[in-house]
Amino acid sequence: MIRFTIFGVPVEIQPMFWLTGAFIGGAINARTKEQILGVLVFMIVEAISILVHELGHALVGRRLGGGSQHHPLGPRRAGLQSRRPLHPLG
């Protein structure tokens, strides 16, 4: 598991995130060095794009006065949680 902070936002990347990225990127059929490099490039670009997307959520939430929630990158077990909107609708 990789943990670090960007702009005061804690980031956690779970191992299954990388395995899923490798699978989607075509690692199963990668045989040559070029194909393996292509999978690695895909995984890096995927990680950066998802990280930027999720940072957008965190920073907008902070700007609107909401607290940060822990949402690691990667598959995780779904739990039952009470979810209330930060700003009630209506």
C-alpha positions as CSV (number, residue, x, y, z in Angstrom):
1,M,0.0,0.0,0.0
2,I,1.3,3.4,-1.0
3,R,0.4,6.4,1.2
4,F,1.3,10.1,0.7
5,T,-0.3,13.6,0.8
6,I,-0.9,16.1,-2.0
7,F,-2.2,19.6,-1.2
8,G,-3.1,18.4,2.3
9,V,-5.2,15.5,0.9
10,P,-4.2,12.1,2.1
11,V,-3.8,9.6,-0.7
12,E,-3.8,5.8,-0.4
13,I,-3.2,3.5,-3.4
14,Q,-4.0,-0.2,-2.7
15,P,-2.2,-3.1,-4.4
16,M,-5.4,-4.2,-6.1
17,F,-5.5,-0.8,-7.9
18,W,-2.2,-1.7,-9.7
19,L,-3.3,-5.3,-10.4
20,T,-6.6,-4.1,-11.9
21,G,-4.8,-1.5,-14.0
22,A,-2.4,-4.1,-15.3
23,F,-5.3,-6.4,-16.2
24,I,-7.2,-3.6,-18.0
25,G,-3.9,-2.5,-19.7
26,G,-3.4,-5.9,-21.3
27,A,-0.8,-7.5,-19.0
28,I,-2.3,-10.9,-19.7
29,N,-1.3,-10.8,-23.3
30,A,1.9,-8.8,-23.0
31,R,4.8,-10.9,-24.3
32,T,7.4,-8.5,-25.6
33,K,9.3,-5.7,-23.9
34,E,7.4,-3.2,-25.9
35,Q,4.0,-4.6,-24.8
36,I,5.1,-4.8,-21.2
37,L,6.3,-1.1,-21.4
38,G,2.9,-0.2,-22.9
39,V,1.1,-1.8,-19.9
40,L,3.4,0.1,-17.5
41,V,2.7,3.4,-19.3
42,F,-1.0,2.7,-19.3
43,M,-0.9,2.0,-15.5
44,I,1.0,5.2,-14.8
45,V,-1.3,7.4,-17.0
46,E,-4.4,5.7,-15.4
47,A,-3.1,6.4,-11.9
48,I,-2.3,10.0,-12.7
49,S,-5.7,10.6,-14.3
50,I,-7.7,9.0,-11.5
51,L,-5.6,10.8,-8.9
52,V,-6.2,14.2,-10.5
53,H,-10.0,13.4,-10.8
54,E,-10.2,12.4,-7.2
55,L,-8.2,15.4,-6.0
56,G,-10.7,17.6,-7.8
57,H,-13.5,16.1,-5.6
58,A,-11.4,16.6,-2.5
59,L,-10.5,20.2,-3.2
60,V,-14.0,21.2,-4.2
61,G,-15.3,19.5,-1.1
62,R,-12.8,21.4,1.0
63,R,-13.7,24.7,-0.8
64,L,-17.4,24.1,0.0
65,G,-16.7,23.5,3.6
66,G,-17.0,19.8,3.7
67,G,-14.6,17.5,5.5
68,S,-12.4,15.0,3.7
69,Q,-13.4,11.4,3.6
70,H,-11.1,8.4,3.2
71,H,-11.5,6.9,-0.3
72,P,-8.5,4.7,-1.2
73,L,-7.7,4.1,-4.8
74,G,-8.5,0.4,-5.5
75,P,-11.3,-2.1,-4.9
76,R,-12.6,-2.3,-1.3
77,R,-15.4,-3.9,0.5
78,A,-18.6,-2.0,0.5
79,G,-20.0,-1.2,3.9
80,L,-23.3,0.2,5.1
81,Q,-22.8,3.8,6.0
82,S,-25.2,6.6,6.8
83,R,-24.7,9.2,4.1
84,R,-26.1,12.7,4.7
85,P,-25.6,15.5,2.2
86,L,-23.4,18.3,3.3
87,H,-26.0,20.8,2.2
88,P,-29.6,19.5,2.5
89,L,-31.6,19.6,-0.7
90,G,-34.8,21.6,-0.8
